[in-house]
Amino acid sequence: MKVRITAVRQTVYPDLIAKYENPIEHACDVTEGQQWISVDGKQPEGMCPSAWLSMREFVESLVKGEGNFFDGWMKNPMSAMISCNDGFRPFSFYIEAIDDKIDGKQ
């Protein structure tokens, strides 16, 4: 089984950035709508390593056919909404198990 990872939305907290973060020129290469496919629970090429660490255990569970995280948290039990661990500009990612035959990506 494969897992599709979609970058859904980024939230930015300018007040926290101003108060706590040292100035940096470039923080994130992810864009809304960007997608990756994890095969066999592996980190997809080009995926932010920090974001991957936040979602890896969920992806690995979905690949094994496990789901229903937190007893019915998601409408689709074979999915999860996970945010990266950037406290200043977190991205939310929708991860979902996909069936190649249904998804058309054999």
C-alpha positions in Angstrom: 0.0 0.0 0.0 1.1 3.6 -0.7 0.4 6.7 1.2 -0.3 10.1 -0.4 0.9 13.1 1.5 -0.7 16.5 0.6 0.5 19.8 1.9 -2.9 21.4 2.8 -2.2 24.7 4.6 0.5 26.7 6.3 -0.1 28.9 9.3 2.3 31.7 10.1 2.6 33.3 13.5 4.4 36.7 12.9 4.2 37.7 16.6 6.0 34.5 17.7 8.6 35.0 15.0 9.3 38.6 16.0 9.5 37.7 19.7 11.5 34.4 19.6 13.1 33.6 16.3 16.5 34.8 15.0 16.1 36.2 11.5 16.4 33.6 8.8 16.3 34.1 5.1 14.6 30.9 4.1 12.6 28.5 6.3 10.5 26.2 4.1 10.3 24.9 0.6 6.8 23.3 0.9 3.9 24.8 -1.1 0.2 24.3 -0.6 -1.2 21.5 -2.8 2.2 19.9 -3.1 2.0 16.1 -3.0 4.3 13.1 -2.4 3.8 9.4 -2.4 5.4 7.2 0.3 6.1 3.7 -0.9 6.5 1.0 1.8 6.5 3.7 4.5 9.7 5.3 3.2 10.3 9.1 3.2 9.5 10.4 -0.3 12.2 12.1 -2.2 12.1 15.9 -1.8 10.0 15.8 1.4 11.1 18.1 4.2 13.0 15.9 6.8 11.5 17.7 9.7 7.9 17.3 8.4 8.6 13.6 7.7 9.6 13.1 11.4 6.3 14.5 12.4 4.3 12.1 10.3 6.5 9.0 9.8 4.7 6.8 12.4 1.3 7.5 10.9 2.5 6.8 7.4 4.1 3.5 8.5 0.8 2.5 10.2 -1.2 3.3 7.1 1.1 1.3 4.9 0.5 -1.7 7.2 -3.3 -1.3 6.7 -3.7 0.1 10.2 -5.7 3.3 10.7 -8.6 4.6 12.8 -6.3 6.7 14.8 -7.7 8.0 18.1 -10.9 6.0 17.8 -12.6 7.6 14.8 -10.8 11.0 14.7 -10.9 11.2 10.9 -13.9 10.8 8.5 -11.6 8.6 6.4 -10.2 6.1 9.0 -7.3 5.4 6.7 -6.0 9.0 6.9 -4.7 11.6 9.3 -4.0 15.4 9.4 -0.6 16.0 10.7 1.4 19.2 11.2 5.1 19.7 11.0 6.9 20.7 14.1 7.8 24.3 13.1 6.2 26.3 15.9 6.5 29.5 13.9 5.1 28.5 10.5 3.6 24.9 10.7 2.3 23.2 7.6 -0.6 20.8 7.9 -0.4 17.6 5.8 -3.2 15.3 4.9 -1.9 11.7 4.7 -4.1 9.0 3.2 -3.6 5.3 2.3 -4.2 4.9 -1.5 -4.9 1.8 -3.5 -3.0 1.9 -6.8 -5.8 0.3 -8.7 -8.4 2.8 -7.4 -6.1 5.8 -7.6 -5.0 5.0 -11.2 -1.2 5.2 -10.4 -0.1 1.7 -11.0 
